[in-house]
């Protein structure tokens, strides 16, 4: 079973984002809801921020999710590669609300690290 390797889940509110996510940090996130039994986080969207993870999460508060998970990254490339893995591990556009493959950071020509991916060439 795939793993996000992130902290959470936490309530997807501005207050909880501020409580949990440091400002001026880069990283990855997953948005979703809990299964009816309340024990399983259902991933519906994965993303990243190459600048301010806290602000990126808050910009998505208008989306219909109740929970979030997150992790910090040490570089934009690390965040990009983790987002690619999460996107593929959790079903890509077939299963997630993400309708396109994660984009490269501006000014880079990074390839998706997932073997067999042809979406970023």
DSSP file (Angstrom, degrees, kcal/mol; ACC not computed):
  #  RESIDUE AA STRUCTURE BP1 BP2  ACC     N-H-->O    O-->H-N    N-H-->O    O-->H-N    TCO  KAPPA ALPHA  PHI   PSI    X-CA   Y-CA   Z-CA
    1    1 A X              0   0    0      0, 0.0    88,-0.0     0, 0.0     0, 0.0   0.000 360.0 360.0 360.0 133.5    0.0    0.0    0.0
    2    2 A X        -     0   0    0     87,-0.3     2,-0.4     1,-0.0    84,-0.0  -0.283 360.0-151.1 -68.1 153.7    1.4    3.4   -0.9
    3    3 A X        -     0   0    0      1,-0.1    86,-0.1     2,-0.0    -1,-0.0  -0.975  17.3-154.8-127.0 140.1    2.4    5.9    1.8
    4    4 A X        -     0   0    0     -2,-0.4    -1,-0.1     2,-0.1     3,-0.1   0.784  27.8-145.0 -77.0 -28.8    2.5    9.7    1.7
    5    5 A X        +     0   0    0      1,-0.2     2,-0.3    66,-0.0    -2,-0.0   0.969  54.3 128.8  55.5  56.5    5.1    9.8    4.5
    6    6 A X        -     0   0    0      2,-0.1    65,-0.2    65,-0.1    -1,-0.2  -0.915  63.6-102.8-136.1 159.8    3.5   13.0    5.9
    7    7 A X  E     -A   70   0A   0     63,-3.0    63,-1.9    -2,-0.3     2,-0.2  -0.569  68.4 -13.5 -79.7 148.2    2.3   14.3    9.2
    8    8 A X  E     -A   69   0A   0      1,-0.3    61,-0.2    61,-0.2     2,-0.1  -0.720  36.8-125.1 122.0-171.7   -1.4   14.3    9.8
    9    9 A X  E     +     0   0A   0     59,-0.5     2,-0.3    -2,-0.2    -1,-0.3   0.347  54.2 167.9 -83.7 152.5   -4.2   14.2    9.1
   10   10 A X  E     -A   68   0A   0     58,-2.4    58,-2.0    -3,-0.2     2,-0.1  -0.873  45.3 -83.4-125.5 158.8   -5.3   17.5   10.5
   11   11 A X  E     -A   67   0A   0     -2,-0.3     2,-1.8    56,-0.2    56,-0.3  -0.422  42.8-123.6 -61.6 135.8   -8.5   19.5   10.1
   12   12 A X        +     0   0    0     54,-2.6     2,-0.3    20,-0.1    -1,-0.1  -0.561  66.8 122.4 -87.2  76.6   -8.3   21.6    6.9
   13   13 A X  S  > S-     0   0    0     -2,-1.8     4,-2.4     1,-0.1     5,-0.2  -0.912  73.4-114.9-131.7 158.6   -8.8   25.0    8.5
   14   14 A X  H  > S+     0   0    0     -2,-0.3     4,-2.4     1,-0.2     5,-0.2   0.897 116.7  52.1 -59.5 -41.5   -6.7   28.2    8.5
   15   15 A X  H  > S+     0   0    0      1,-0.2     4,-1.9     2,-0.2    -1,-0.2   0.906 111.1  45.7 -63.8 -42.3   -6.2   27.9   12.3
   16   16 A X  H  > S+     0   0    0      2,-0.2     4,-2.1     1,-0.2     5,-0.3   0.869 110.4  53.7 -71.9 -35.6   -4.9   24.3   12.0
   17   17 A X  H  X S+     0   0    0     -4,-2.4     4,-3.2     1,-0.2    -2,-0.2   0.944 111.2  46.5 -60.5 -46.9   -2.6   25.2    9.1
   18   18 A X  H  < S+     0   0    0     -4,-2.4    -2,-0.2     1,-0.2    -1,-0.2   0.862 113.1  50.1 -63.2 -35.2   -1.1   28.0   11.2
   19   19 A X  H  < S+     0   0    0     -4,-1.9    -1,-0.2    -5,-0.2    -2,-0.2   0.851 124.8  26.0 -70.2 -34.6   -0.8   25.7   14.2
   20   20 A X  H  < S+     0   0    0     -4,-2.1     2,-0.6     1,-0.1    -2,-0.2   0.800 110.6  63.6-101.8 -33.8    0.9   22.9   12.2
   21   21 A X  S  < S-     0   0    0     -4,-3.2    -1,-0.1    -5,-0.3     4,-0.0  -0.856  73.4-135.2-109.2 117.1    2.7   24.3    9.2
   22   22 A X    >   -     0   0    0     -2,-0.6     3,-0.7     1,-0.1    32,-0.5  -0.320  26.2-113.4 -64.3 146.5    5.6   26.7    9.7
   23   23 A X  T 3  S+     0   0    0      1,-0.2     3,-0.1    -5,-0.1    -1,-0.1  -0.449  96.0  27.1 -76.2 157.6    5.7   29.8    7.5
   24   24 A X  T 3  S+     0   0    0      1,-0.2     2,-0.4    -2,-0.1    -1,-0.2   0.765  92.8 122.4  62.4  29.8    8.4   30.2    4.9
   25   25 A X    <   -     0   0    0     -3,-0.7    28,-3.1    -4,-0.0    29,-0.3  -0.914  52.6-140.1-117.0 148.7    8.9   26.4    4.5
   26   26 A X        +     0   0    0     47,-0.4    47,-2.0    -2,-0.4     2,-0.3  -0.696  42.4 106.5-101.4 159.1    8.6   24.4    1.3
   27   27 A X  E     -CB  49  72A   0     22,-1.9    22,-2.6    45,-0.3     2,-0.3  -0.998  54.3 -65.5 166.5-163.5    7.1   21.0    1.0
   28   28 A X  E     -CB  48  71A   0     43,-2.4    43,-2.0    -2,-0.3     2,-0.3  -0.754  32.8-173.0-120.1 160.7    4.3   18.7    0.0
   29   29 A X  E     -CB  47  70A   0     18,-2.4    18,-2.4    -2,-0.3     2,-0.4  -0.983  13.0-153.6-150.2 160.9    0.7   18.2    1.0
   30   30 A X  E     -CB  46  69A   0     39,-1.9    39,-2.2    -2,-0.3     2,-0.4  -0.996  11.9-158.4-134.5 139.4   -2.3   15.9    0.5
   31   31 A X  E     +CB  45  68A   0     14,-2.9    13,-2.9    -2,-0.4    14,-1.7  -0.900  34.7 106.5-115.8 146.6   -5.9   16.9    0.8
   32   32 A X  E     -CB  43  67A   0     35,-2.1    35,-2.5    -2,-0.4    34,-1.3  -0.952  52.4 -89.8 178.2-157.3   -8.8   14.6    1.4
   33   33 A X  E     -C   42   0A   0      9,-1.4     9,-3.5    -2,-0.3     2,-0.3  -0.872  36.8 -98.2-138.7 167.9  -11.3   13.2    3.8
   34   34 A X  E     -C   41   0A   0     -2,-0.3     7,-0.2     7,-0.2    32,-0.0  -0.693  40.2-108.3 -90.8 145.2  -11.6   10.5    6.3
   35   35 A X    >   -     0   0    0      5,-3.1     3,-2.9    -2,-0.3     5,-0.1  -0.278  42.3 -98.1 -60.9 157.5  -13.3    7.2    5.5
   36   36 A X  T 3  S+     0   0    0      1,-0.3    -1,-0.1     2,-0.1    -2,-0.1   0.785 125.2  60.3 -53.3 -30.5  -16.7    6.8    7.2
   37   37 A X  T 3  S-     0   0    0      1,-0.1    -1,-0.3     3,-0.1    -2,-0.1   0.584 106.9-129.4 -76.4  -7.3  -15.1    4.7   10.0
   38   38 A X  S <  S+     0   0    0     -3,-2.9    -2,-0.1     2,-0.2    -1,-0.1   0.527  86.4  90.1  77.4   6.1  -12.9    7.7   10.8
   39   39 A X  S    S+     0   0    0      1,-0.1     2,-0.5    -4,-0.0    -3,-0.1   0.602  72.3  64.4-110.2 -13.7   -9.6    5.7   10.7
   40   40 A X        -     0   0    0     -5,-0.1    -5,-3.1     2,-0.0     2,-0.5  -0.951  67.9-140.6-122.8 127.3   -8.4    6.0    7.1
   41   41 A X  E     -C   34   0A   0     -2,-0.5     2,-0.7    -7,-0.2    -7,-0.2  -0.729  16.1-150.0 -82.5 124.8   -7.4    9.1    5.3
   42   42 A X  E     -C   33   0A   0     -9,-3.5    -9,-1.4    -2,-0.5     2,-0.4  -0.877  12.4-139.5 -99.4 112.3   -8.6    9.1    1.7
   43   43 A X  E     +C   32   0A   0     -2,-0.7   -11,-0.2   -11,-0.2     3,-0.1  -0.571  34.7 159.3 -74.3 125.4   -6.2   11.0   -0.6
   44   44 A X  E     +     0   0A   0    -13,-2.9    53,-3.9     1,-0.4    54,-0.4   0.581  65.0  19.1-118.4 -20.6   -8.0   13.2   -3.1
   45   45 A X  E     -C   31   0A   0    -14,-1.7   -14,-2.9    51,-0.2    -1,-0.4  -0.979  58.8-164.8-153.6 136.8   -5.4   15.8   -4.1
   46   46 A X  E     +C   30   0A   0     -2,-0.3     2,-0.3   -16,-0.2   -16,-0.2  -0.948  22.7 146.7-122.3 147.6   -1.6   16.0   -3.9
   47   47 A X  E     -C   29   0A   0    -18,-2.4   -18,-2.4    -2,-0.4     2,-0.3  -0.917  25.2-144.5-159.7-175.4    0.5   19.1   -4.3
   48   48 A X  E     -C   28   0A   0     -2,-0.3     2,-0.4   -20,-0.3   -20,-0.2  -0.961   9.0-139.3-152.9 167.3    3.5   21.1   -3.3
   49   49 A X  E     -C   27   0A   0    -22,-2.6   -22,-1.9    -2,-0.3     4,-0.2  -0.988   3.0-167.2-134.0 127.8    4.9   24.5   -2.7
   50   50 A X  S    S+     0   0    0     -2,-0.4   -24,-0.1   -24,-0.2    26,-0.1   0.440  91.7  18.1 -87.4  -0.8    8.4   25.6   -3.8
   51   51 A X  S    S+     0   0    0    -26,-0.1     2,-0.5   -24,-0.1    -2,-0.1   0.569 130.9  10.1-130.3 -72.5    8.0   28.7   -1.6
   52   52 A X     >  -     0   0    0      1,-0.2     4,-2.4   -28,-0.1   -26,-0.2  -0.845  49.3-178.4-128.1  94.1    5.4   28.9    1.2
   53   53 A X  H  > S+     0   0    0    -28,-3.1     4,-2.5    -2,-0.5     5,-0.2   0.885  85.6  55.7 -57.9 -42.6    3.6   25.7    2.0
   54   54 A X  H  > S+     0   0    0    -32,-0.5     4,-2.0   -29,-0.3    -1,-0.2   0.938 111.4  43.0 -56.9 -49.6    1.5   27.4    4.7
   55   55 A X  H  > S+     0   0    0      1,-0.2     4,-2.0     2,-0.2    -1,-0.2   0.872 111.2  55.4 -66.8 -37.8    0.2   30.0    2.1
   56   56 A X  H  < S+     0   0    0     -4,-2.4     4,-0.5     2,-0.2    -1,-0.2   0.919 108.7  48.0 -61.9 -43.8   -0.3   27.3   -0.6
   57   57 A X  H >< S+     0   0    0     -4,-2.5     3,-1.5     1,-0.2    -2,-0.2   0.931 110.6  50.6 -62.4 -45.5   -2.5   25.3    1.8
   58   58 A X  H >< S+     0   0    0     -4,-2.0     3,-1.5     1,-0.3    -1,-0.2   0.841 102.2  61.6 -62.8 -32.5   -4.6   28.3    2.7
   59   59 A X  T 3< S+     0   0    0     -4,-2.0     3,-0.3     1,-0.3    -1,-0.3   0.671 103.8  51.4 -67.0 -14.9   -5.1   29.2   -0.9
   60   60 A X  T X  S+     0   0    0     -3,-1.5     3,-2.2    -4,-0.5    -1,-0.3   0.309  74.0 106.6-103.4   7.3   -6.9   25.8   -1.3
   61   61 A X  T <   +     0   0    0     -3,-1.5    -1,-0.2     1,-0.3    -2,-0.1   0.666  69.5  67.6 -63.5 -15.2   -9.3   26.3    1.6
   62   62 A X  T 3  S+     0   0    0     -3,-0.3    -1,-0.3    -4,-0.2     2,-0.1   0.522  82.3  99.3 -80.8  -3.6  -12.2   26.8   -0.9
   63   63 A X  S <  S-     0   0    0     -3,-2.2     2,-1.5     1,-0.1    -3,-0.0  -0.476  88.8-108.2 -83.0 156.2  -11.8   23.2   -2.0
   64   64 A X  S    S+     0   0    0     -2,-0.1     2,-0.3     2,-0.0    -1,-0.1  -0.174  76.4 118.5 -82.7  46.4  -14.2   20.5   -0.6
   65   65 A X        -     0   0    0     -2,-1.5   -32,-0.2     1,-0.1     3,-0.1  -0.837  44.2-167.7-112.8 150.2  -11.7   18.7    1.6
   66   66 A X  S    S+     0   0    0    -34,-1.3   -54,-2.6    -2,-0.3     2,-0.3   0.614  70.2  40.4-107.2 -17.1  -11.9   18.3    5.4
   67   67 A X  E     -AB  11  32A   0    -35,-2.5   -35,-2.1   -56,-0.3     2,-0.3  -0.910  57.4-169.1-134.0 157.0   -8.4   17.0    6.2
   68   68 A X  E     -AB  10  31A   0    -58,-2.0   -58,-2.4    -2,-0.3   -59,-0.5  -0.983   5.5-164.0-141.9 156.2   -4.8   17.6    5.1
   69   69 A X  E     +AB   8  30A   0    -39,-2.2   -39,-1.9    -2,-0.3     2,-0.3  -0.908  17.5 179.7-128.3 159.6   -1.4   16.0    5.6
   70   70 A X  E     -AB   7  29A   0    -63,-1.9   -63,-3.0    -2,-0.3     2,-0.3  -0.990  16.5-170.3-156.1 162.5    2.0   17.6    4.9
   71   71 A X  E     - B   0  28A   0    -43,-2.0   -43,-2.4    -2,-0.3     2,-0.2  -0.975  26.1-119.3-150.4 152.8    5.7   17.2    4.9
   72   72 A X  E     - B   0  27A   0     -2,-0.3     2,-0.3   -45,-0.2   -45,-0.3  -0.571  22.6-151.9 -88.6 156.3    8.6   19.6    4.5
   73   73 A X        -     0   0    0    -47,-2.0   -47,-0.4    -2,-0.2     3,-0.1  -0.929  16.1-141.4-125.9 152.9   11.2   19.3    1.8
   74   74 A X  S    S+     0   0    0     -2,-0.3     2,-0.3     1,-0.1    -1,-0.1   0.596  85.9  12.9 -89.1 -11.5   14.8   20.4    1.7
   75   75 A X  S  > S-     0   0    0      1,-0.1     4,-2.1   -49,-0.0    -1,-0.1  -0.984  74.9-111.0-156.4 161.3   14.7   21.6   -1.9
   76   76 A X  H  > S+     0   0    0     -2,-0.3     4,-2.6     1,-0.2     5,-0.2   0.874 118.8  53.8 -62.5 -37.2   12.3   22.4   -4.7
   77   77 A X  H  > S+     0   0    0      2,-0.2     4,-2.8     1,-0.2     5,-0.2   0.923 106.8  50.3 -65.5 -42.8   13.5   19.4   -6.6
   78   78 A X  H  > S+     0   0    0      1,-0.2     4,-2.2     2,-0.2    -1,-0.2   0.918 111.9  48.6 -59.7 -42.9   12.9   17.1   -3.6
   79   79 A X  H  X S+     0   0    0     -4,-2.1     4,-2.5     2,-0.2    -2,-0.2   0.913 111.5  50.0 -63.7 -43.1    9.3   18.5   -3.3
   80   80 A X  H  X S+     0   0    0     -4,-2.6     4,-2.3     2,-0.2    -2,-0.2   0.934 111.6  47.6 -60.0 -47.8    8.7   18.0   -7.1
   81   81 A X  H  X S+     0   0    0     -4,-2.8     4,-2.3     1,-0.2    -1,-0.2   0.885 112.4  48.9 -65.1 -38.8    9.9   14.4   -7.0
   82   82 A X  H  X S+     0   0    0     -4,-2.2     4,-2.9    -5,-0.2     5,-0.2   0.910 109.7  52.2 -66.7 -40.8    7.8   13.6   -3.9
   83   83 A X  H  X S+     0   0    0     -4,-2.5     4,-2.8     2,-0.2    -2,-0.2   0.914 109.3  50.4 -61.3 -41.5    4.8   15.1   -5.6
   84   84 A X  H  X S+     0   0    0     -4,-2.3     4,-2.4     2,-0.2     5,-0.2   0.940 111.7  47.3 -60.3 -47.9    5.4   13.0   -8.7
   85   85 A X  H  X S+     0   0    0     -4,-2.3     4,-3.3     1,-0.2     5,-0.2   0.935 114.0  47.3 -60.2 -46.3    5.6    9.8   -6.6
   86   86 A X  H  X S+     0   0    0     -4,-2.9     4,-1.9     2,-0.2     6,-0.3   0.916 110.5  52.9 -61.7 -42.5    2.5   10.7   -4.6
   87   87 A X  H  <>S+     0   0    0     -4,-2.8     5,-2.9    -5,-0.2    -2,-0.2   0.937 116.9  37.2 -58.1 -49.5    0.6   11.5   -7.8
   88   88 A X  H ><5S+     0   0    0     -4,-2.4     3,-1.6     3,-0.2    -2,-0.2   0.908 114.0  55.6 -71.5 -42.0    1.4    8.2   -9.4
   89   89 A X  H 3<5S+     0   0    0     -4,-3.3   -87,-0.3     1,-0.3    -1,-0.2   0.825 110.4  46.1 -60.6 -32.2    1.2    6.1   -6.1
   90   90 A X  T 3<5S-     0   0    0     -4,-1.9    -1,-0.3    -5,-0.2    -2,-0.2   0.100 128.9 -87.7-105.0  22.5   -2.4    7.4   -5.5
   91   91 A X  T X>5 -     0   0    0     -3,-1.6     3,-1.3     4,-0.1     4,-0.7   0.419  49.4-129.0  99.7  -0.6   -3.7    6.8   -9.0
   92   92 A X  H >><S-     0   0    0     -5,-2.9     4,-3.1    -6,-0.3     3,-1.2  -0.132  74.3 -19.9  55.6-151.7   -2.9   10.0  -10.9
   93   93 A X  H 34 S+     0   0    0      1,-0.3    -1,-0.2     2,-0.2    -5,-0.0   0.635 133.9  66.3 -67.8 -12.8   -5.7   11.7  -12.8
   94   94 A X  H <4 S+     0   0    0     -3,-1.3    -1,-0.3     1,-0.1    -2,-0.2   0.827 121.9  12.7 -74.6 -31.3   -7.7    8.5  -12.8
   95   95 A X  H << S+     0   0    0     -3,-1.2    -2,-0.2    -4,-0.7    -3,-0.1   0.677 117.6  68.1-117.9 -28.4   -8.2    8.5   -9.0
   96   96 A X  S  < S-     0   0    0     -4,-3.1   -51,-0.2     2,-0.2   -52,-0.1  -0.461  79.9-120.9 -92.9 165.1   -7.2   12.0   -7.8
   97   97 A X  S    S+     0   0    0    -53,-3.9     2,-0.3    -2,-0.1   -52,-0.2   0.596  86.6 105.9 -77.4 -12.1   -8.8   15.3   -8.3
   98   98 A X        -     0   0    0    -54,-0.4    -2,-0.2    -6,-0.2    -3,-0.1  -0.562  53.0-171.1 -63.8 125.1   -5.5   16.4   -9.9
   99   99 A X        +     0   0    0     -2,-0.3     2,-0.3     2,-0.1    -1,-0.2   0.525  64.2  40.0-100.7  -6.7   -6.3   16.5  -13.6
  100  100 A X  S    S-     0   0    0     -8,-0.1     3,-0.1     3,-0.0    -1,-0.1  -0.958  91.4 -94.3-137.6 157.4   -2.7   17.0  -14.8
  101  101 A X        -     0   0    0     -2,-0.3   -17,-0.1     1,-0.1    -2,-0.1  -0.339  60.4 -82.1 -63.2 148.0    0.7   15.6  -13.9
  102  102 A X        -     0   0    0    -19,-0.1     2,-0.2     1,-0.1    -1,-0.1  -0.262  51.6-124.1 -52.7 138.0    2.7   17.8  -11.4
  103  103 A X        -     0   0    0      1,-0.1    -1,-0.1    -3,-0.1     3,-0.1  -0.508  19.9-109.3 -85.2 152.9    4.5   20.6  -13.2
  104  104 A X        -     0   0    0     -2,-0.2     2,-0.2     1,-0.1    -1,-0.1  -0.360  43.0 -93.7 -69.0 158.8    8.2   21.3  -13.1
  105  105 A X    >   -     0   0    0      1,-0.1     3,-1.7    -2,-0.1     5,-0.2  -0.517  58.3 -84.8 -68.2 144.8    9.5   24.3  -11.2
  106  106 A X  T 3  S+     0   0    0      1,-0.2    -1,-0.1    -2,-0.2     3,-0.1  -0.227 114.8  19.7 -53.5 137.8    9.9   27.3  -13.5
  107  107 A X  T 3  S+     0   0    0      1,-0.3     2,-0.3    -3,-0.1    -1,-0.2   0.538 103.9 105.5  81.2   7.1   13.2   27.4  -15.3
  108  108 A X    <   -     0   0    0     -3,-1.7    -1,-0.3     2,-0.1    -4,-0.1  -0.758  55.9-156.5-114.8 164.4   13.9   23.7  -14.8
  109  109 A X        +     0   0    0     -2,-0.3    -3,-0.1    -3,-0.1    -1,-0.0  -0.086  37.9 158.0-125.2  33.5   13.9   20.7  -17.1
  110  110 A X        -     0   0    0     -5,-0.2     2,-0.3     1,-0.1    -6,-0.1  -0.231  31.6-139.7 -60.4 144.9   13.4   18.0  -14.4
  111  111 A X        -     0   0    0     10,-0.1     2,-0.2     1,-0.0    10,-0.1  -0.748  29.1 -94.2-101.4 153.6   11.9   14.7  -15.5
  112  112 A X        -     0   0    0      8,-0.6     5,-0.1    -2,-0.3   -31,-0.1  -0.497  30.0-144.6 -63.5 132.3    9.4   12.7  -13.5
  113  113 A X        +     0   0    0     -2,-0.2     2,-0.5   -32,-0.1    -1,-0.1   0.525  67.6 107.5 -79.4  -4.3   11.4   10.2  -11.3
  114  114 A X  S >  S-     0   0    0      1,-0.1     3,-2.2     2,-0.0    -2,-0.1  -0.636  79.8-113.8 -81.0 122.0    8.7    7.5  -11.7
  115  115 A X  T 3  S+     0   0    0     -2,-0.5     3,-0.1     1,-0.3    -1,-0.1  -0.269  98.2  15.5 -55.6 129.0    9.8    4.7  -14.0
  116  116 A X  T 3  S+     0   0    0      1,-0.3     2,-0.3    -3,-0.0    -1,-0.3   0.323  85.9 139.6  89.5  -7.5    7.8    4.6  -17.1
  117  117 A X    <   +     0   0    0     -3,-2.2    -1,-0.3     1,-0.1    -5,-0.1  -0.541  22.4 174.4 -71.9 130.3    6.2    8.0  -16.8
  118  118 A X        +     0   0    0     -2,-0.3     3,-0.2    -3,-0.1    -1,-0.1   0.256  53.1  96.4-116.6   9.6    6.0    9.8  -20.2
  119  119 A X  S    S+     0   0    0      1,-0.2     2,-0.6     2,-0.1    -1,-0.1   0.772  86.1  43.4 -76.3 -25.9    4.1   12.9  -19.1
  120  120 A X              0   0    0      1,-0.1    -8,-0.6    -3,-0.1    -1,-0.2  -0.847 360.0 360.0-121.7  94.9    7.1   15.1  -18.6
  121  121 A X              0   0    0     -2,-0.6    -1,-0.1    -3,-0.2    -2,-0.1   0.366 360.0 360.0-127.6 360.0    9.6   14.6  -21.5
